[in-house]
Amino acid sequence: MNWRLLAIPASIVPFLIMFIFTPVSLNDVFAVGLVPFIFSAASVIVKIMLQAYRFKYFIQKFISPHVSSTGKIMSARLAGEFVTQTTPSFVGGELVRIAWLTKKGVAPGKATWVTTIEIIADVFVGTVLGLIAGAVAIYNGGIFIGVIVIIVVIPTLTFWLLLVIYSAKRNLRLPSFSLKILQKFVAREKAERLINATNNAITDVCKMSRENFNSRKAVKTFTVGIAITLVAFLFQGLSFMVLADSVGSNVGLFDSLMATSASTALSTIPITIGGSGLAELGIWAYVSNINAIPEFADVIKDSQLNVIIAWRIASYHIPLVIMWIALMKITVGSKVSVTNPKISSHPFSHSVIPNLADASDPSNKNNKTHDEVSEDNKR
């Protein structure tokens, strides 16, 4: 069965387990109230729409304002977010966005640059908030949860900072052993083509990194993107606050932002689809300010568990349906389908991921960049 149809049912499994092994019932979840639940879901939808607008903003500033309409660009971002939210460690969505951009005639290097900048914005804001959340937890006595959050976010922040620093100084390439590993799965000729295409795209990204990070205009664009990202995270914090307040917990916006940031950090651990289970455990541990490994009985008997489950449904499953609709919109009837033989050998090749080797192959006469398409239109 197509993974696009399996993703949503699979993400519900952790909730079924919770309802089976905990005393929480649907009535407990509904006790938060319909209006707070709708407001919570709407807050997260605003968050993902802000991220979609940021994608459009980066495309307009770094590539061209004429790549596509605002609605189509934002739909492509939502479609990529569906992949991100239905894979362990939130990976894969960037490949959908790169594929969509290359299909619109954007050079693979430029497409990769825009998606990379998006990742950096999310990582920078998310990890900094995670570090603050960890520090606040330690200060308030929750040493265990605080240390865990900090341990999780530091490697991610370090990796992306080093990537930005090194890419601005020299061209990066895949390690030489990548070809040997890839040959275990595909033929040597195809493996070499994929490696060369990837290295070419990385080289283009490094080139754009050097050009843009030395540009005051580009730095301003990135700063605006960071601001949009921070506002998006604030709406995520708001989504939990309204549900907690509906049952009299009196959680402020700052505490809610810290709790959801800690939850997001822990859910990036590549164990479950979309961090299901980890996100709930993370926000419970943070709100409970735990200072040791919790007992299972302590978790299932906590009075706040129903609010946490309601928040997860409002902040994850409701928006997931909207993302799924966007994914269907850009894939159904598209020339690049799940049965297209020119699909990348990447693990997420059952989505709309075209063969990037073909897209970057100069011998492919049908491959044109966005600038070349514009020249053809002028003629």
KALINTA-V323527 format. One record per residue. N is the residue number from 0. SS is DSSP state (H for helix, E for strand, - for the rest). PHI is phi in whole degrees, -180 to 180 (NA if undefined). Layout:
{{N/SS/PHI} {N/SS/PHI}}
//
This chain:
{{0/-/NA} {1/-/-61} {2/H/-62} {3/H/-65} {4/H/-87} {5/H/-82} {6/H/-59} {7/H/-66} {8/H/-60} {9/H/-65} {10/H/-73} {11/H/-85} {12/H/-54} {13/H/-57} {14/H/-71} {15/H/-62} {16/H/-64} {17/H/-62} {18/H/-67} {19/H/-78} {20/H/-102} {21/-/-125} {22/-/-78} {23/-/-73} {24/-/-116} {25/H/-63} {26/H/-62} {27/H/-64} {28/H/-65} {29/H/-71} {30/-/-66} {31/-/-69} {32/-/99} {33/H/-68} {34/H/-64} {35/H/-60} {36/H/-63} {37/H/-63} {38/H/-64} {39/H/-64} {40/H/-63} {41/H/-63} {42/H/-64} {43/H/-72} {44/H/-64} {45/H/-61} {46/H/-59} {47/H/-71} {48/H/-71} {49/H/-64} {50/H/-64} {51/H/-67} {52/H/-66} {53/H/-60} {54/H/-59} {55/H/-63} {56/H/-63} {57/H/-64} {58/H/-61} {59/H/-62} {60/H/-84} {61/H/-95} {62/-/-118} {63/-/-171} {64/-/-79} {65/-/-114} {66/-/-64} {67/-/-167} {68/-/-74} {69/H/-58} {70/H/-62} {71/H/-69} {72/H/-64} {73/H/-69} {74/H/-64} {75/H/-63} {76/H/-67} {77/H/-65} {78/H/-64} {79/H/-65} {80/H/-66} {81/H/-61} {82/H/-64} {83/H/-58} {84/H/-82} {85/-/-120} {86/-/-131} {87/H/-63} {88/H/66} {89/H/56} {90/-/-119} {91/-/111} {92/H/-64} {93/H/-64} {94/H/-68} {95/H/-64} {96/H/-68} {97/H/-64} {98/H/-61} {99/H/-65} {100/H/-66} {101/H/-66} {102/H/-66} {103/-/-84} {104/-/95} {105/-/-80} {106/-/-60} {107/H/-53} {108/H/-63} {109/H/-68} {110/H/-62} {111/H/-66} {112/H/-62} {113/H/-62} {114/H/-68} {115/H/-65} {116/H/-62} {117/H/-61} {118/H/-61} {119/H/-61} {120/H/-63} {121/H/-65} {122/H/-65} {123/H/-61} {124/H/-66} {125/H/-64} {126/H/-73} {127/H/-64} {128/H/-64} {129/H/-63} {130/H/-64} {131/H/-64} {132/H/-62} {133/H/-62} {134/H/-66} {135/H/-64} {136/H/-63} {137/H/-63} {138/H/-62} {139/-/-87} {140/-/102} {141/-/-87} {142/H/-63} {143/H/-62} {144/H/-66} {145/H/-63} {146/H/-66} {147/H/-60} {148/H/-62} {149/H/-64} {150/H/-63} {151/H/-72} {152/H/-83} {153/H/-60} {154/H/-59} {155/H/-65} {156/H/-63} {157/H/-62} {158/H/-59} {159/H/-72} {160/H/-64} {161/H/-64} {162/H/-62} {163/H/-64} {164/H/-64} {165/H/-72} {166/H/-68} {167/-/-80} {168/-/-111} {169/-/-151} {170/-/-78} {171/-/-97} {172/-/-141} {173/-/-66} {174/-/-62} {175/-/-60} {176/H/-74} {177/H/-60} {178/H/-64} {179/H/-65} {180/H/-66} {181/H/-66} {182/H/-67} {183/-/-72} {184/-/-115} {185/-/-133} {186/-/-64} {187/H/-59} {188/H/-62} {189/H/-70} {190/H/-62} {191/H/-64} {192/H/-65} {193/H/-66} {194/H/-63} {195/H/-63} {196/H/-64} {197/H/-66} {198/H/-64} {199/H/-65} {200/H/-65} {201/H/-64} {202/H/-61} {203/H/-63} {204/H/-64} {205/H/-63} {206/H/-62} {207/H/-68} {208/H/-63} {209/H/-65} {210/H/-68} {211/H/-81} {212/H/-75} {213/-/-99} {214/-/-107} {215/H/-64} {216/H/-64} {217/H/-67} {218/H/-63} {219/H/-64} {220/H/-62} {221/H/-65} {222/H/-64} {223/H/-62} {224/H/-61} {225/H/-64} {226/H/-64} {227/H/-62} {228/H/-64} {229/H/-64} {230/H/-63} {231/H/-61} {232/H/-67} {233/H/-64} {234/H/-67} {235/H/-66} {236/H/-62} {237/H/-62} {238/H/-63} {239/H/-84} {240/H/-60} {241/H/-66} {242/H/-75} {243/H/-65} {244/H/-68} {245/H/-67} {246/-/-112} {247/-/83} {248/-/-78} {249/-/55} {250/-/-89} {251/-/-76} {252/H/-63} {253/H/-64} {254/H/-63} {255/H/-68} {256/H/-62} {257/H/-65} {258/H/-65} {259/H/-70} {260/H/-68} {261/H/-64} {262/H/-62} {263/H/-63} {264/H/-61} {265/H/-70} {266/H/-72} {267/-/-79} {268/-/-64} {269/-/-73} {270/-/-120} {271/-/-122} {272/H/-67} {273/H/61} {274/H/70} {275/-/-58} {276/-/93} {277/H/-70} {278/H/-62} {279/H/-67} {280/H/-64} {281/H/-65} {282/H/-72} {283/H/-65} {284/H/-63} {285/H/-72} {286/H/-64} {287/H/-80} {288/-/56} {289/-/-69} {290/-/-122} {291/-/-162} {292/-/-63} {293/-/-75} {294/-/-80} {295/H/-60} {296/H/-63} {297/H/-65} {298/H/-71} {299/H/-73} {300/-/-96} {301/-/-68} {302/-/-71} {303/-/-89} {304/H/-63} {305/H/-65} {306/H/-66} {307/H/-65} {308/H/-66} {309/H/-61} {310/H/-63} {311/H/-65} {312/H/-65} {313/H/-68} {314/H/-92} {315/H/-120} {316/H/-74} {317/H/-64} {318/H/-63} {319/H/-62} {320/H/-64} {321/H/-64} {322/H/-64} {323/H/-63} {324/H/-61} {325/H/-64} {326/H/-64} {327/H/-62} {328/H/-63} {329/H/-93} {330/H/-106} {331/-/-68} {332/-/83} {333/-/-78} {334/-/-66} {335/-/-96} {336/-/-118} {337/-/-70} {338/-/-104} {339/-/-66} {340/-/-69} {341/-/-91} {342/E/-112} {343/-/-62} {344/-/-85} {345/-/-63} {346/-/-52} {347/-/-96} {348/-/-69} {349/-/-83} {350/-/-103} {351/-/-83} {352/-/-111} {353/E/-76} {354/-/-73} {355/H/-68} {356/H/-65} {357/H/-66} {358/H/-67} {359/H/-104} {360/-/-79} {361/-/-66} {362/-/-80} {363/-/-81} {364/-/-69} {365/-/-83} {366/-/-87} {367/-/-131} {368/-/-80} {369/H/-61} {370/H/-66} {371/H/-67} {372/H/-64} {373/H/-65} {374/H/-64} {375/H/-62} {376/H/-64} {377/H/-65} {378/-/-67}}
//
